[in-house]
Amino acid sequence: MKPSFSRVGTIASTVVLTVAAMLLALNFTSGAKKLDEQIKRECSLHDAQYQRALGVLLGPPILDGNRFEALYNGDRIFPPMLQAIHSAQKSITFETYIYWSGDIGKAFADALTERARAGIKVHVLLDWVGSAKIDESFLKDMGAAGVQIRKFHQPSWYDIARLNNRTHRKLLVVDGRTGFTGGVGIAPAWTGNAQDAEHWRDSHFKVEGPVVAQMQAVFMDNWIKASGDVLHGETYFPALAPLGPAVPAGTGRAQVFSSSPSGGSESMHLMYLLSIAAAAKNIDLSSAYFVPDDLTVGALVAAMQRGVRVRIIVPGSIIDSQSARGASRASWGPLLEAGAEISEYQPTMFHVKVFTVDGLLSSVGSTNFDNRSFRLNDEANLNIYDTAFAAAQTTQFEADLTHSKRVTLQAWRDRPLREKAWGHIASLLSSQL
């Protein structure tokens, strides 16, 4: 007997729904096995063994001879970035998550367009989700001028299972010599000086020296994935000659640390866990989205039990993701009980991503303290091993504390029932936050 049309339709619908469910499941998981054991403390952060582990086991070598400059808020971040673009003589590589419209978006598009017209090799890699709000005229003008633009994981029928893997990296490299990384996106919220709720507080960092080649290599990793093109040679990886007596040589040690679900998805998570385990005195964490998993909470609690002071700044009520805030606050109990000093930034959205340990390590870049950064996104951090730089970051951290409200254990316990319920619901989504 031949099957009826209704039965065929039912079978077809079942197949479609099954495939859709499988693709959805793939989008909400990572292929790598998840870390499930606490990292044991083997050495302190100042021990050579710690830096060998970070430079051999997990990341690229730690390189000497770099210079760093911290830039705070849009008014002090965007001018040096645009100036570097305008000064480009050979190449510009630019990877970012958020690129929207507005005056700052046009300023970057115009600068990149002008350099491309001048014959400079300009490559722009935008995340497909993060750049959804970009003004199409920016793309049209840049493309017409010769800017090579690619979208990371733009939807296609054969690659739909990877939609949940975004590039969250924020990298700008000019002439292979000057690099920028940090938290800012190209959108109006990052302009200004954090003067009100419409202008966010953020940090970005300029670097010169051998470590810029590592930053360039991280860009190339995703550029190859998105375009299939291999960019190499002196245009992108120049030999760095001495700058001469008029410009003092840099002395900072650094490495560019990256992670991706397509390779080494747990490496960034491991870097943080190893650093927490190695801490002996203090940990300061500025985090835009702080949704720690059980391993991270356990590592921080263990650190405090051996006498490490842990201070954390997160956004307050002004935040662009209430679900992230709800899930974050729901996780604070064990940390507060162990003595963590958690404060919420009050004036505006706090988008900073800076992790400093024992006055030596400063890890800055795109990574948030959440599962999305640790397992789902492509991320990149600049790890700086420099006491003067770490001291400056501590000074800035304490300046941010003056605009933050400390959350006590009792206040956390006394939060309204409605907030507790919302936190429980939001925690169910923590794997995606």
C-alpha positions in Angstrom: 0.0 0.0 0.0 1.3 3.4 -0.9 1.7 5.9 1.9 -0.8 8.7 2.0 0.2 12.3 1.4 -0.5 13.2 5.0 1.8 10.4 6.2 4.6 11.6 3.8 4.1 15.1 5.1 4.3 13.9 8.7 7.5 12.0 8.0 9.0 15.0 6.2 8.1 17.3 9.0 9.6 15.0 11.5 12.9 14.9 9.6 13.0 18.7 9.3 12.3 19.1 13.0 14.9 16.5 13.9 17.6 18.2 11.8 16.6 21.6 13.2 16.9 20.2 16.7 20.3 18.7 16.0 21.6 22.0 14.5 20.2 23.9 17.5 22.0 21.5 19.9 25.2 21.9 18.0 24.9 25.7 18.3 24.5 25.4 22.1 27.5 23.1 22.7 31.2 23.0 22.1 32.9 19.9 20.6 35.7 19.9 23.2 35.4 18.1 26.5 34.7 20.6 29.3 37.1 21.1 32.1 35.8 19.3 35.2 38.7 19.2 37.7 40.1 22.0 39.9 43.6 23.3 38.9 46.1 22.5 41.6 48.5 25.1 42.8 52.0 24.1 41.7 53.8 27.5 41.9 53.4 31.2 42.5 52.8 33.7 39.7 56.3 35.1 40.1 57.9 31.7 39.6 59.5 31.0 36.3 57.5 27.8 36.1 54.3 29.7 35.9 55.4 31.7 32.9 56.8 28.6 31.2 53.4 27.0 31.5 51.7 30.0 30.0 54.3 30.4 27.3 54.7 26.7 26.4 51.7 24.7 27.6 48.9 27.0 26.5 50.1 30.0 24.6 52.8 31.5 22.4 56.2 32.6 23.9 56.4 35.5 26.2 58.4 38.2 24.4 60.6 41.0 25.7 61.0 44.5 24.4 57.4 45.8 24.2 55.8 49.1 25.1 52.3 49.6 26.3 49.8 52.4 26.7 46.5 52.2 28.5 43.7 54.2 27.0 40.5 55.0 29.0 37.1 55.7 27.4 36.3 56.7 23.9 37.7 60.2 24.0 41.2 58.8 24.7 40.8 55.5 22.8 39.5 56.4 19.4 41.9 59.3 18.4 45.0 57.1 18.7 43.4 54.3 16.8 42.3 56.6 14.0 45.7 58.4 14.0 47.4 55.0 13.6 45.1 54.1 10.7 45.8 57.5 9.0 49.6 56.9 9.4 49.5 53.4 7.8 52.2 52.9 5.1 51.7 49.3 4.1 48.9 47.4 5.8 45.9 47.6 8.2 44.2 44.5 9.7 41.1 45.1 11.8 38.9 42.5 13.5 36.0 43.5 15.7 32.8 42.2 17.1 30.6 45.3 17.3 30.6 47.7 14.4 27.4 49.8 14.1 26.6 53.2 12.6 26.9 56.7 14.0 29.7 59.3 13.7 32.4 57.0 15.1 31.5 54.2 12.7 31.7 56.7 9.8 35.1 58.0 11.1 36.6 54.6 11.0 35.0 53.8 7.6 36.3 57.0 6.1 39.8 56.4 7.5 40.0 52.9 6.2 38.6 54.0 2.8 41.1 56.8 2.5 44.1 54.4 3.2 42.8 51.8 0.7 42.5 54.5 -2.0 46.1 55.4 -1.2 47.2 51.9 -2.0 47.5 50.5 1.5 46.4 46.9 2.0 43.3 47.1 4.2 41.6 44.0 5.6 38.5 44.2 7.8 37.0 41.2 9.5 33.5 41.8 11.1 31.5 39.3 13.1 28.2 38.7 11.3 26.1 39.1 14.4 28.0 42.0 16.0 28.0 44.0 12.8 24.3 43.5 12.0 23.6 47.2 12.7 26.3 48.6 10.5 25.3 51.2 8.0 25.4 49.5 4.6 26.8 52.6 3.0 30.0 52.1 5.1 30.5 48.7 3.6 29.7 49.9 0.1 32.2 52.8 0.3 35.0 50.7 1.8 34.5 48.0 -0.7 34.5 50.4 -3.6 37.8 51.8 -2.3 39.5 48.4 -2.2 39.0 47.5 1.5 38.8 43.7 1.7 35.8 43.0 4.0 34.8 39.6 5.3 32.0 38.5 7.7 32.8 35.9 10.3 30.4 32.9 10.1 27.9 34.6 7.9 25.0 32.1 7.7 25.1 29.5 5.0 23.2 26.2 4.7 26.4 24.1 5.0 27.8 26.0 8.0 24.6 26.8 10.0 25.8 24.7 13.0 28.5 27.3 13.8 26.2 30.3 14.1 26.8 30.4 17.9 30.5 30.7 17.5 31.2 34.5 17.2 34.5 36.3 16.9 34.5 38.6 19.9 38.2 39.6 19.3 39.0 43.2 19.0 42.3 43.6 17.1 43.7 46.5 15.1 47.3 46.1 13.7 48.9 48.8 11.6 52.0 48.1 9.4 52.6 45.0 11.6 54.2 47.4 14.1 51.4 48.9 16.2 48.6 47.1 17.8 45.4 47.9 19.7 43.2 45.6 21.8 40.7 45.8 24.6 37.0 46.1 25.1 35.7 48.8 22.8 33.4 48.3 19.8 32.8 50.8 17.1 29.5 52.3 18.2 28.2 55.5 19.8 28.0 53.9 23.3 31.8 53.8 23.4 32.4 57.5 22.6 32.8 60.2 25.2 34.2 59.9 28.6 31.7 57.7 30.6 30.0 60.9 31.5 26.5 59.5 31.5 24.5 56.3 31.0 24.7 56.7 27.2 28.5 56.6 27.2 30.2 53.5 28.6 33.3 53.1 30.7 35.9 51.0 28.9 39.6 50.4 28.5 41.7 49.7 25.4 45.4 49.3 25.0 48.1 50.2 22.5 51.2 48.1 22.1 54.4 48.3 20.1 57.1 45.7 19.9 57.6 42.0 18.9 54.3 40.9 20.5 52.4 42.8 17.8 53.4 39.9 15.4 51.5 37.5 17.7 48.5 39.9 17.5 48.8 39.8 13.7 49.0 36.0 13.7 45.7 35.8 15.8 44.0 38.1 13.2 45.3 35.9 10.4 43.9 32.8 12.0 40.3 34.1 11.6 41.0 35.8 8.3 42.0 32.5 6.8 38.9 30.9 8.1 36.7 33.7 6.7 38.4 34.3 3.4 40.8 31.4 2.6 43.5 33.9 1.9 46.9 33.7 3.6 48.4 37.1 4.2 52.1 37.0 4.8 55.4 38.6 4.0 57.1 41.9 5.1 53.9 43.9 4.6 52.3 42.1 7.5 55.2 40.7 9.5 58.1 43.2 9.2 61.4 42.9 10.8 61.4 45.3 13.7 64.6 47.4 13.6 65.8 49.3 16.7 63.9 52.6 17.0 67.0 54.6 17.7 68.3 56.6 20.7 65.5 59.2 20.4 62.9 56.5 21.2 63.7 54.4 24.3 63.3 50.7 23.7 60.4 49.0 25.4 61.1 46.6 28.3 57.7 45.0 28.9 57.2 41.2 28.5 54.0 40.1 26.9 52.2 37.5 24.9 48.9 37.5 22.9 46.7 34.7 24.2 43.8 33.5 22.1 41.1 30.8 22.1 38.5 29.4 19.8 36.0 26.5 19.8 37.7 25.3 16.6 41.0 24.8 18.4 41.9 25.3 22.1 38.5 26.4 23.3 39.5 25.9 26.9 42.9 27.6 26.7 41.6 31.0 27.9 39.7 29.4 30.7 42.8 27.5 31.7 44.9 30.6 31.6 42.6 32.3 34.1 42.4 29.2 36.3 46.2 28.7 36.4 46.7 32.4 37.2 44.2 32.3 40.0 45.9 29.1 41.4 49.3 30.8 41.2 48.1 34.0 43.0 49.7 34.7 46.4 48.6 38.2 47.4 45.9 39.8 45.3 43.5 39.5 42.4 41.7 42.5 40.8 39.1 41.7 38.2 37.2 44.2 36.1 34.5 42.3 34.2 31.7 43.5 32.0 30.0 40.1 32.2 30.9 38.0 35.3 29.1 34.7 35.2 31.7 32.3 36.8 31.3 28.6 36.5 31.8 26.2 39.4 35.5 25.7 38.6 36.2 29.5 38.6 34.3 30.0 41.8 36.1 27.1 43.4 39.5 28.5 42.3 38.7 32.0 43.7 37.5 30.6 47.0 40.6 28.5 47.3 42.7 31.5 46.6 41.0 33.5 49.4 41.4 30.6 51.8 45.1 30.8 51.4 45.1 34.6 52.0 44.7 36.2 48.6 42.6 39.4 48.5 40.0 39.2 45.7 38.4 42.4 44.4 35.9 42.4 41.6 34.1 45.3 39.8 31.0 44.5 37.6 28.3 46.6 36.1 25.5 47.8 38.3 21.9 48.3 37.2 23.0 50.1 34.0 23.8 47.1 31.8 22.9 45.9 28.4 22.1 42.4 29.5 19.8 41.9 32.5 20.0 38.2 32.2 23.8 38.3 32.5 23.4 40.5 35.6 20.8 38.2 37.1 22.9 35.0 36.5 26.0 36.8 37.8 24.5 38.0 41.1 23.0 34.6 41.7 26.5 33.1 41.8 28.0 35.4 44.3 27.1 33.6 47.6 30.2 31.4 47.9 32.5 34.2 46.9 31.1 36.7 49.3 31.1 34.1 52.1 34.8 33.5 51.4 35.6 37.3 51.6 35.5 38.5 48.0 35.0 42.3 47.7 32.4 42.7 44.9 31.4 46.1 43.8 28.9 47.4 41.1 29.9 50.3 38.9 27.2 53.0 39.2 27.5 55.9 36.6 27.1 53.9 33.4 27.7 50.5 31.7 31.0 49.1 32.9 32.5 47.3 29.9 36.1 46.8 31.1 37.9 43.5 30.9 41.1 43.6 32.9 42.6 40.9 35.2 45.6 41.8 37.4 47.4 39.4 39.7 50.1 39.9 42.3 51.3 43.2 40.9 52.8 41.5 37.8 50.3 40.0 35.4 47.8 42.2 33.6 45.5 40.3 31.1 43.6 42.7 28.9 41.5 42.2 25.8 38.1 40.9 24.7 37.5 38.1 27.2 34.7 38.2 29.7 34.5 36.0 32.7 31.7 33.8 31.4 31.0 30.6 29.5 30.4 32.4 26.2 34.0 33.8 26.3 35.5 30.6 27.7 33.9 28.1 25.4 31.8 29.6 22.6 33.5 32.8 21.2 36.8 33.4 19.6 38.7 35.6 22.0 42.1 37.3 22.3 43.9 38.8 25.3 47.2 40.6 25.7 49.0 39.2 28.8 51.5 41.7 30.1 54.1 40.8 32.7 55.2 44.2 33.9 55.1 45.6 37.4 54.8 49.2 36.4 51.9 48.5 34.1 50.2 46.3 36.7 50.6 49.2 39.3 48.9 51.6 36.8 46.1 49.2 36.3 45.6 48.9 40.1 45.5 52.7 40.3 42.8 52.7 37.6 40.9 49.9 39.3 40.8 51.8 42.6 39.6 54.9 40.7 36.7 52.8 39.3 36.0 51.6 42.9 35.3 55.2 43.9 32.3 55.1 41.4 31.1 51.7 42.6 28.9 50.3 45.3 30.2 47.5 47.5 27.8 44.5 47.8 28.0 42.9 51.3 27.1 39.3 52.0 24.1 40.5 54.1 22.8 42.7 51.3 23.2 39.8 48.9 21.3 37.5 51.2 18.6 40.2 51.7 18.0 40.9 48.0 14.3 40.7 47.0 12.6 37.4 46.3 11.8 38.5 42.8 15.5 39.1 42.1 16.4 35.7 43.5 13.8 34.0 41.3 15.0 35.9 38.2 18.6 35.0 39.1 17.7 31.3 39.2 15.9 31.5 35.9 18.8 33.5 34.3 21.3 30.9 35.7 19.6 28.2 33.5 21.0 30.1 30.5 24.5 30.6 31.9 26.0 28.3 29.3 25.0 30.9 26.7 25.9 34.0 28.7 
